[in-house]
Amino acid sequence: MGLTKRFMEFEEERDAARSALQELLDIGRIGYPATVKIAERVVADGNLDSLSAVQKEVFHRFIAPKLRIACEVCMAQIPLASYPEVIASPEFEGQILCDGCLLPR
């Protein structure tokens, strides 16, 4: 795989993570003032570089796990790029569903 392609994939993943993190902030899933400030900073900066060691630890322990979600029915991992639409979907009353479980059977 070429360097340009790897960089493009990295940029897409980073943008997806920022969008998912912003969605968590918007719906109040990150609620403690310290974690909110850390998450807002990561969204604004696009990375963890500006965080102190303590802030990075808080991010990894309390915020990052919220970015890894699985379907509540089949437990399949849901890609970060789909995260904002999945958790914001009002038609499923807050359930987190993958595309396969979302489609009518």
Residue pairs with C-beta under 8 A, 6 or more apart in sequence:
12 81
13 80
14 46
14 47
16 79
16 80
16 81
16 83
17 67
17 80
18 42
18 43
18 46
19 80
19 81
19 83
19 84
20 67
20 80
20 83
20 84
21 30
21 39
21 42
21 43
21 63
21 67
22 43
22 84
23 83
23 84
23 87
23 88
24 30
24 39
24 63
24 66
24 67
24 87
25 36
25 39
25 40
25 43
27 87
27 88
29 66
29 87
30 36
30 39
30 63
30 66
32 62
34 58
35 58
35 62
35 63
38 51
38 55
38 58
38 59
38 63
39 59
39 63
41 50
41 51
41 55
42 48
42 51
42 59
42 63
48 56
48 59
51 59
67 80
67 83
68 77
69 77
69 78
69 83
69 86
69 87
69 96
70 76
70 77
70 78
70 96
71 78
71 96
71 97
71 98
71 100
71 101
72 95
72 96
72 97
73 97
73 98
73 101
74 98
74 100
74 101
76 98
76 100
76 101
78 86
78 96
78 98
82 99
86 96
86 97
86 98
87 96
89 97
92 102
